[in-house]
Amino acid sequence: MNYYSLNRKAPDTTFTNAVIKGLAPDRGLYFPETITPLPTSFFEDIDHKSYSEIAFEAIQQFVNPEIPESVLKTIIKETLSFDFPVVKLNDHISTLELFHGPTMAFKDVGARFMARCLGYFNQNNDNDVTVLVATSGDTGGAVANGFLGVKGVKVVILYPSGKVSDIQEKQLTTLGQNITALEVDGVFDDCQDMVKKAFLDESITSKMQLTSANSINVARWLPQLFYFMFAYKQLHQQHDDIVFSIPSGNFGNICAGMIAQQLGLPVKHFIASNNANNVVTEYLKTENYTPKPSVQTISNAMDVGNPSNFIRIQEIYKNNFGQLKTNLSSFSYTDGETKAALLELYEQYNYVADPHGAIGYLGCKDYLKTNENVHCVFLETAHPTKFLDVVEDVIHTTVDLPPQIQSVMGKNKVAKQISNYEGLKAFLLNA
């Protein structure tokens, strides 16, 4: 499989090079040259396939021929070492829980898959690769855990000071070894802009090999398509028309779901559920795509004012606004509405959600107002204990800390403060 830059000013490249480089030389995101639908028999027989078998058949075309079958099967087995349960709330709404991994966030799958791919590619390389990643919350912890101790890989994580939860901060600042955290005086978009700028800075790239583990990287982004297939396996015998409501920040997860649909997965519709950072919601109303500075909310992983992966979504639909709009709806919600949804989920269904999942739930409710005969699945993307101050204040109940969270709570934060790109550059060149 070859990959091309969405800026179309760089040569096509291999999966290996796309993973190692992260961004194309023209600063464009890489996109697969072809997407070959899976045979209909794959979906007809999906009940008889394990998660690992589903994932292998779904991802194989995107990594061939660079990762041998035996290696790919091992990577997938190690990546999918936890469960992905669907919890039914009522006849029309279920939630897909994606927080059962080591950092209790949906990004565990992509981070673990990418770490193992990069470790395989770099196994005989004497030169280190530096993974440079920006996080608005859960990416940092997932990447830190996924890459911890990987030979020949150093990880540098940028996160916005005061704009991630205490537990999220602990998960990315307490591991040590090959993981370094940089606390940025700014917002997530500042962190993301610094990462992109570093990739184009020859004074840095001439001295070290940089790659990114944000969803801009194809090995972090594509494995997220597994989730939608796993949910389909659990639901398709009971429900014909399945709709997914995805809490959306950088739009990598929903884009991966659309790739699953391109592979033939019978998905009726997607909902991009936004917080106050509602660039895509406004775009679908006006056809005017206008990135803007992000604003801080209680669903911080979605505080993105210029979602990187939306250009990939536009590519799937060949920039045809009409076609996109037939397959994608979007709604946005305030913090007040999010809190009300948290309370409603707890009181009506005895379900403790996190703020991001609550927004996904609201997206389901709004879509169902005009589409009654579907089953809507919202993605619960992080464990509620990662947002204890918000969740416990709303539902007035103590939420027990799972072992994955308890393990980091007593550790000391270690982070270096920077305020601008020059601070990042100085760190990289002197590290």
Salt bridges, closest charged atoms under 4 A:
ASP47 OD1 - HIS236 NE2 2.78
GLU57 OE2 - LYS49 NZ 3.22
GLU78 OE1 - ARG116 NE 3.05
ASP91 OD1 - LYS88 NZ 3.85
GLU97 OE1 - HIS100 NE2 2.85
ASP128 OD2 - LYS154 NZ 3.73
ASP138 OD1 - LYS386 NZ 2.69
GLU169 OE2 - LYS413 NZ 3.08
GLU183 OE1 - LYS413 NZ 2.96
ASP201 OD2 - LYS425 NZ 3.44
GLU282 OE2 - LYS285 NZ 3.61
GLU315 OE2 - ARG8 NH2 2.57
GLU344 OE2 - LYS365 NZ 2.86
ASP354 OD2 - HIS356 ND1 2.56
ASP366 OD1 - LYS369 NZ 2.84
